[in-house]
Amino acid sequence: MAGGNRADLRPVIRLRSTAGTGVTYVTRKNRRNTPDRLVLSKYDPKVRRHVDFREER
């Protein structure tokens, strides 16, 4: 198959809360467009506010 595997270019990543609560989100990202670690502001239900979620591999 030309182009390789679908999971190679858009891997599943885990986003862990920077608040230290251990809350994670699971999403996919395009490795070609964002080769560095992803940081998104998402809702953390344990602290009941939006915090930065950082990609872990």
N, C-alpha and C positions, 0 to 999 in steps of 0.2 A: 504494500500500500504506500503510495507516494505521500510524503508529508509526515510520516511517523505516527506515533500513537497520540490519541486525543488527550490523554492524561499527562503527556510530557509538556505540552504548551500551557494547559490550564489546570495546574495541580490543585488539589484540595488543601486548604491551609486552615490553621486554627488561629483565632484571634483571642488573646488572653488579656484580661482587664489589667490596667496599670494600677488599679486601686488595691490590688493584693487580695481580692476576694476569691480568686480561683474561678470566676465565671468565664466561660469561653463561648465564642460564636464560631461556626464552621462555614466557610465560603470558598469560592474558587477565585483565582486571579489569573490574568494573562501574564505569563512570565516575560514575554517579549516587550510588552508595554511598561511593566513595572518590575524591573529586575531587583530593586531594593526592597527592604522590608516594608510592608504595608502598615499604616497607622490610620485607624478610623475612629471617629467619635460615635460611640453607641451607648445604649442604655444598659446600666448595670443594676439589676433589680435588688441586689443586696444593699447597696448604698443609696438606691432610689434616685439616681441622677445619671447624667451622661458623663462618661469618662473616656479617655483614649484607650483603645484596644490595639495592642501591638501584635504583629505577626510572630508566631513561633514556628520553627520547623521541626 
